[in-house]
Amino acid sequence: MEEFLCGLFAEAVGLDHVGVDDDFFDIGGHSLLAARLVSSIKASFGVELSISRLFQAPTVAQMSDLFNTGEVSNNEDVLLPIRANGDRPPIFFVHPGIGLSWCYAGFARWLRGPAIYGLQARAVSDADLLAPTLTDMALDYLSRLREVQPAGPYRLAGWSFGGNVAHTIAAMLGEAGEQIDLLALIDCYPYAGGEPGSTAEEPAPDLETVRRLHLDGTALSQVDDGRAAELATVLGHNTRLAVKHDPPLFDGDVLFFSATGDRDIPELKPTAWRRFVTGSLHLHVIAAQHHEMLRPEPLGRIAEVFAEKIERTSRDRDVRQSRRGVPNAGE
């Protein structure tokens, strides 16, 4: 079984050989290739395996153990371990409007060292668990990430709707006296790019639009219409939460990644965050449209900035700690 799975893993990522302990996402796997792999596993073994399960068992050895024990349930947990065994403090990525965090899988290849977790909407598993407000959602996710990391410094990121939630979590942590090493907002805007105080209801997205903008070309492209309708409900609900949410004030700096395209509307410019951030807004323009920001090439460019920021912050902290450890002349 392991030998056959090694072949499937290697075929999915385009390598000649994959060892039983090679992590699928460390060797170049991302959500699109993960979808290809789980399809191959289904065709070869007749096992219905979700991409979330692959995150939990990303090596051939772990996958083989799942098969042998029969533990292949596909429930979508709030906390998605993209790489749980990192040797540096984790980065927490908050899901976009669709509710799933599979799109962040590619960061495992580019970010060496830190553990990586996605935070996913409860409603993708149970339609009755739609969050009442974005603040409620942020509090829920805050409790889950503290299970992994009880104390800071924290690193948070989010694309689109996920950026709005990440910003709110960071503000909550700051209010609690925690240090935030990284807050990265990936092409997201206060009030979901609308005007503050707007009472207009966002129309529910139709299935064709959801498939075209959110599912096609992703690991979710093959879901049936029933599942697509469930995800559309999550997307529509989350969009309404973001439109109505009044962002808190975050006391710190922000890395902002802006997609190319028409940005003539003031609410769709990075400067819209100025009133909600006390520190600097470090802007990086990525040559991609909004819905393409986490495709492999743009994601790689974003990850490079992440890596530089993390390395610089760690180096500065080491210097400060070293200085504090040197006795001064009066001691």
C-alpha positions in Angstrom: 0.0 0.0 0.0 2.8 2.4 0.9 4.6 1.7 -2.3 1.5 2.4 -4.4 0.7 5.6 -2.4 4.3 6.8 -3.0 3.6 6.5 -6.7 0.3 8.5 -6.4 2.0 11.2 -4.3 4.9 11.5 -6.8 2.5 11.6 -9.8 0.5 14.4 -8.2 3.4 16.7 -7.6 5.4 15.7 -10.7 8.4 14.1 -9.0 10.2 10.8 -9.8 10.1 9.6 -6.3 8.5 10.4 -3.0 9.5 8.8 0.3 7.0 7.5 2.9 7.8 10.4 5.3 7.8 13.2 2.7 5.1 15.8 3.5 2.9 16.3 0.5 2.7 20.1 1.0 6.4 20.5 1.7 7.4 18.9 -1.6 5.3 21.2 -3.7 1.7 20.1 -3.1 -1.1 22.8 -3.0 -4.8 22.7 -2.9 -5.2 22.0 -6.6 -2.7 19.2 -6.6 -4.3 17.9 -3.4 -7.6 17.6 -5.3 -5.8 15.6 -8.0 -4.3 13.3 -5.4 -7.5 12.5 -3.5 -9.2 11.8 -6.9 -6.4 9.3 -7.7 -6.7 7.7 -4.2 -10.5 7.3 -4.8 -9.9 5.7 -8.2 -7.3 3.4 -6.8 -8.6 2.4 -3.4 -12.3 3.4 -3.6 -11.8 5.6 -0.5 -13.7 8.9 -0.3 -11.1 11.2 1.2 -11.4 14.9 1.7 -8.6 17.4 1.2 -8.9 18.3 4.9 -8.1 14.7 5.7 -5.0 14.9 3.6 -3.9 17.9 5.6 -4.1 15.7 8.7 -2.2 12.9 7.1 0.1 14.5 4.5 2.7 11.7 4.3 2.4 8.2 2.8 3.1 6.6 6.2 0.3 8.6 7.9 -2.1 8.0 5.0 -1.4 4.3 5.2 -2.1 4.3 8.9 -5.5 6.0 8.2 -6.4 3.3 5.7 -5.3 0.5 8.1 -7.3 1.9 11.0 -10.3 2.9 8.9 -10.1 6.5 10.3 -11.0 8.4 7.2 -13.9 10.5 8.4 -14.1 13.8 6.5 -15.5 16.3 9.1 -14.3 19.8 8.6 -12.8 21.0 11.9 -12.4 24.7 12.7 -8.7 24.2 13.1 -7.0 22.9 9.9 -3.4 21.7 10.5 -1.6 22.6 7.3 1.7 21.9 9.1 1.4 21.1 12.7 5.0 20.1 13.4 6.8 23.4 12.8 9.8 24.4 14.9 8.8 28.0 15.1 5.6 29.8 16.4 2.6 29.2 14.1 0.9 31.3 11.5 -2.9 31.3 11.6 -4.7 31.9 8.3 -8.4 32.8 8.4 -10.6 31.4 5.7 -12.0 33.5 2.8 -15.8 34.0 2.4 -16.3 30.4 1.2 -15.4 29.1 4.6 -12.6 26.7 3.9 -8.8 27.3 4.3 -7.5 24.8 1.7 -6.3 27.7 -0.4 -3.5 28.4 2.1 -1.8 25.0 1.6 0.9 26.3 -0.7 2.4 28.3 2.1 3.8 25.1 3.5 6.3 24.9 0.6 7.5 28.5 0.9 7.5 29.1 4.7 10.1 26.8 6.3 10.0 26.6 10.1 6.7 27.9 11.4 3.7 25.7 12.0 0.8 26.7 9.8 -2.9 26.4 10.6 -6.1 27.4 8.8 -9.2 28.5 10.6 -12.4 27.4 9.0 -16.1 28.3 9.3 -18.2 26.0 11.4 -21.0 26.3 8.9 -19.1 24.4 6.2 -19.8 21.3 8.3 -23.1 22.3 9.8 -25.4 24.8 8.2 -27.0 25.6 11.5 -23.7 27.0 12.9 -23.6 30.3 10.9 -21.9 32.9 13.1 -24.3 35.7 14.3 -21.7 38.4 13.8 -18.1 38.7 12.7 -17.1 39.5 16.2 -18.6 36.3 17.5 -16.7 34.4 14.8 -13.5 36.1 15.8 -14.0 35.2 19.5 -14.7 31.6 18.5 -11.5 31.3 16.4 -9.5 33.1 19.1 -10.4 30.4 21.6 -9.3 27.7 19.1 -6.0 29.2 18.2 -5.2 29.7 21.9 -5.5 25.9 22.3 -2.5 25.6 19.9 -0.7 28.7 21.2 -1.7 29.9 24.6 0.5 33.0 24.6 2.1 35.3 22.0 3.7 36.6 20.0 1.1 35.8 17.4 1.1 35.7 13.6 -2.2 36.2 11.7 -3.2 36.4 8.1 -6.3 36.3 6.0 -7.3 36.7 2.4 -10.5 38.6 1.4 -13.1 38.0 4.1 -10.5 36.2 6.2 -8.5 39.5 6.4 -11.4 41.2 8.2 -11.6 38.4 10.7 -7.8 38.3 11.2 -7.7 42.0 11.9 -10.4 41.7 14.5 -8.7 38.8 16.2 -5.4 40.7 16.2 -7.1 43.7 17.9 -8.7 41.4 20.5 -5.3 39.9 21.3 -3.7 43.3 21.5 -6.4 44.4 24.0 -5.5 41.4 26.1 -1.9 42.5 26.2 -0.5 40.0 23.7 2.2 40.9 21.1 1.4 40.6 17.4 4.4 39.8 15.3 2.5 39.6 12.0 -0.8 40.8 10.7 -1.1 40.3 7.0 -4.2 41.4 5.1 -4.5 40.0 1.6 -6.7 42.2 -0.6 -9.5 42.7 1.9 -11.2 45.9 2.9 -13.3 47.3 5.8 -17.1 46.7 5.4 -16.2 44.3 2.5 -15.4 47.3 0.3 -18.7 49.0 1.0 -19.6 52.3 2.7 -19.7 52.3 6.5 -23.2 52.2 7.9 -24.7 50.8 4.7 -28.0 49.0 5.4 -28.3 47.5 2.0 -28.6 43.8 1.9 -26.1 42.0 -0.3 -28.0 39.8 -2.8 -27.4 36.0 -2.4 -24.8 34.8 -4.9 -26.1 32.5 -7.6 -24.5 29.1 -8.2 -23.1 30.1 -11.6 -21.3 33.1 -10.1 -20.1 31.1 -7.1 -18.6 28.5 -9.4 -17.0 31.0 -11.7 -15.4 33.2 -9.1 -14.9 30.9 -6.1 -14.8 27.3 -7.2 -13.6 27.0 -10.8 -9.8 26.5 -11.0 -9.6 25.6 -7.3 -9.7 22.3 -5.3 -13.4 22.8 -5.1 -14.1 22.8 -8.8 -15.6 19.3 -8.8 -18.1 19.6 -6.0 -21.6 18.8 -6.9 -24.4 21.4 -7.0 -25.6 20.5 -3.6 -22.3 21.2 -1.9 -21.8 24.3 -4.1 -25.2 25.6 -2.8 -24.1 25.0 0.8 -20.8 26.9 0.2 -22.8 29.7 -1.5 -24.9 30.1 1.6 -21.7 30.3 3.7 -20.2 32.8 1.3 -23.4 35.0 1.2 -23.7 35.0 5.0 -20.0 35.9 5.6 -20.2 38.7 3.1 -23.1 40.2 5.0 -21.2 39.8 8.2 -18.3 41.8 6.8 -20.5 44.5 5.4 -22.1 45.1 8.8 -19.0 44.7 10.9 -17.4 47.8 12.5 -13.7 47.0 12.6 -11.9 47.6 15.9 -8.6 49.6 16.2 -5.5 47.4 15.9 -2.5 48.8 17.7 0.3 47.7 15.4 1.7 47.5 11.8 0.0 45.7 8.9 1.4 44.0 5.8 -1.1 44.6 3.1 -1.2 42.8 -0.3 -3.2 44.5 -2.9 -4.4 42.8 -6.1 -4.1 44.6 -9.4 -7.2 45.8 -11.2 -9.6 48.7 -10.9 -9.2 50.4 -7.5 -10.8 53.8 -8.2 -13.3 53.4 -5.4 -11.9 54.8 -2.1 -13.4 51.9 -0.1 -11.4 49.5 -2.2 -8.0 51.0 -1.5 -5.5 49.9 1.2 -5.8 53.4 2.8 -9.3 52.4 3.9 -7.6 50.6 6.8 -5.8 53.8 8.1 -8.5 54.6 10.6 -8.4 51.0 12.0 -4.6 50.7 12.4 -2.3 52.7 14.6 0.9 51.6 13.0 2.3 51.5 9.5 0.6 50.0 6.5 3.3 48.3 4.4 1.8 47.9 0.9 2.8 45.2 -1.6 1.1 45.1 -5.0 0.7 41.6 -6.4 0.2 41.2 -10.1 -3.0 39.2 -9.9 -6.7 39.7 -9.8 -8.5 39.4 -6.4 -9.7 35.8 -7.0 -6.3 34.7 -8.2 -4.2 36.0 -5.2 -3.6 32.5 -3.8 -2.8 30.7 -7.0 0.7 29.2 -6.9 2.7 32.1 -8.4 1.1 35.1 -6.5 1.1 33.0 -3.3 4.9 32.4 -3.8 5.5 36.2 -4.0 3.3 36.8 -0.9 5.2 34.0 1.0 8.6 35.6 0.2 7.4 38.8 2.0 6.1 36.8 4.9 9.4 35.0 5.2 11.4 38.2 5.2 9.1 39.8 7.8 9.3 36.7 10.1 13.1 36.5 9.8 13.5 40.2 10.5 11.2 40.2 13.5 12.9 37.1 15.0 16.3 38.6 14.5 15.3 41.9 16.1 13.8 40.0 19.1 17.1 38.0 19.5 19.1 41.2 19.5 16.8 42.8 22.2 17.0 39.7 24.4 20.7 39.5 24.0 21.0 43.2 25.1 18.8 42.6 28.1 21.0 39.6 29.1 24.3 41.7 29.2 24.9 43.2 32.6 25.4 47.0 32.5 28.4 48.8 34.0 26.7 49.4 37.3 25.9 45.8 38.0 
